[in-house]
Amino acid sequence: MRQLSTGAATLFAVLVLAAGSSSKAQAPCATGRAVVDSARDDVLTVLGGEGRLVAELRQEQGINVNDIKPVTVTDRAVCAKIAAAFNRLIAPGVSYAVLRVGPMYYARDPDQRRATGVFTDSSFKVLMRLGAELPSPRP
């Protein structure tokens, strides 16, 4: 097996470290009490609702309205993957709450003027958006 030169090995190590640090910057799990409590209130209000679409979502996901127990997600990989569900780039350093509800995730939009949040399945496919989605501003 070929060995890398010292320079190549150093460059490789720098690239790996840079990739790791940028993924951390792009994976901001908010765990502040106010943000998480607000997201939890969203989940309980929406999933506890009587609407047909919500009832259908609960049924499809096997969630009993009496057993809704949102759990705060701190796994940076999950937070990074769910960011795509917002349909826009989230600026580095911006955090947002992610909760696990049975087999689903709920991510609270960091910009509440744009939308409230999004429910996804465990593969991060969007199941339901909350609030009016506004187009991203053009540069």
N, C-alpha and C positions, 0 to 999 in steps of 0.2 A: 504494500500500500504506500502511495506517495505521501511524503510529509510536506506540510506547508512551510514556506520560508517564514522567518520570524516576522517580516513585514506583512506578509499575506495573513498570517495568523492574527497579528495585531489588528489589521484592518477588519478581518472577519469578526473579531471580538467587539470592536467598536460598533460595527453595523448591527450585531445582535443586541448589544446594550441599547443602542439608539432605537431600534424597533421595539424593544421591551418598554422603554420609557415613554415612547409616543403612544403605545397602546394603553398605558396607564393614564396618560393625559386624556385619552379619548374614552375612558371608562369611568365616568364619575358617578358612583353610587351615592346619592344623598342619604344620610342617616340622621340628619338633624330632626329633633322631635317635632317641631312645628310642620316641617315639610312632609314627614312621614305620616303624622296624624291627619293632615289635610288630605293626603292621598288615600289613607285608610277610610276617611269619611266619604270620599268619592266612591270608593269600591262598595262600601256598605249601602250607600244611597242608591247607586245604580243597580247593583246586583240584587238588592232587596226590593226593587221596584216591581210593579205589577204589569208592565208593558209586555206585549206579545214578543217583541224581538228579544228582550231581556230574558223572558221565560224560556224562549227557544234556545238562547245561548246557554243558560243554566242547564237545560235538559241535554243539549249536545255535549256539554263538558262534564256532565254527571255531578253537578253541584246542587245540593239541597239548600234552599234559602235559609234554613235554620243552622246550617253548618258553615257559613261563610266566616272564615278566620284568616284575614290577610296577614302574611308574614313578610317582614322587611327583608329584601335581598341585598346582600353585601358582596356577592360574587362579581368581581370586576369584569369577568368575561361575559356574564349574562348582561350586565349593564351596557357593555360595549356593543353586543349584538342587537339589543333591543333599540338602540339609538336609531337604527335605520327605519324603524316603524314610524318615526316622526315625519318622514318624507322630506327632510331637509338636513343640512349639516348643523350639528350642534357644536358651537365654538368650544375650543379647549378651555378647560377650567369651569365650564358650566355644569352644575350637577342637577340631578333629577332623581326623584324617588321611584323605586321599582319594588312592587309587592308581588308575592306569589299567592295565588288564590286557587287552591286545588291544582288542576293541570294547566292553569293559565297564569300569565303575567299581566300586571297593570303597571304602566309607566306614566307618571304624571308629567305632562308637558312642562318644561322649564319656563316657557313663555306663555303664561296664562291668557294673554291677549289673543294668541293664535288658536289655541284649542285647550281642552282640559286634559285629555289623556288618551291612552290607547290600550286596549286589551289585545294580547296576542296569545297564540297557543305556545306549547313548549318548543316548537321549531321556529318561533318568532314570526309566524304568519299572522297578519292583522286580522282579528275577528270582529272588532268594533272600535270605532273612533268616537270620542266624546267631544262635543263642541263643534263650532264651525271652523273648518280648516281654511286658513287664508293662504293665498299664494305667497311664495317667498319674495321679498323685495328684490327688484332688479338692481344690479350695481350701476 
